[in-house]
Amino acid sequence: MARAGGRIAGDARRNIEAQTGKPAITADNARKLGEIVAGVIEAVAGADDD
């Protein structure tokens, strides 16, 4: 099931890139996503401490 989801996501990314002529993933938005994920992880870890 996870492979099917990953394939669908990859196909969607390639389709968007083909239509726009621009990369869907850039260093800047990958960094921002990393910051968001880290924040969520910290929030969940903090909630577990309560």
C-alpha positions in Angstrom: 0.0 0.0 0.0 2.8 2.4 0.9 4.5 1.8 -2.5 1.3 2.5 -4.3 1.0 5.8 -2.4 4.6 6.7 -3.1 4.1 5.9 -6.8 1.0 8.1 -7.0 2.8 11.0 -5.3 5.8 10.6 -7.6 3.6 10.5 -10.6 1.8 13.7 -9.4 5.1 15.5 -8.8 6.4 14.6 -12.3 3.1 15.7 -13.8 3.2 19.0 -12.1 6.9 19.6 -13.1 6.0 18.7 -16.7 3.1 21.1 -16.8 4.9 24.0 -15.1 8.4 23.4 -16.4 9.6 24.1 -12.8 10.8 21.7 -10.1 8.2 20.9 -7.5 10.8 20.4 -4.9 13.4 23.1 -4.3 16.0 23.4 -1.6 14.0 26.3 -0.1 10.7 24.5 0.2 12.4 21.3 1.4 14.1 23.3 4.2 10.8 24.8 5.2 9.1 21.4 5.2 11.9 20.1 7.4 11.3 23.0 9.8 7.6 22.2 9.9 8.1 18.5 10.5 10.6 19.2 13.3 8.1 21.6 14.9 5.4 18.9 14.8 7.7 16.3 16.3 8.8 18.7 19.1 5.1 19.5 19.8 4.2 15.8 20.0 7.2 15.0 22.2 6.2 17.9 24.5 2.6 16.7 24.7 3.9 13.3 25.7 5.7 14.9 28.7 2.5 16.3 30.1 
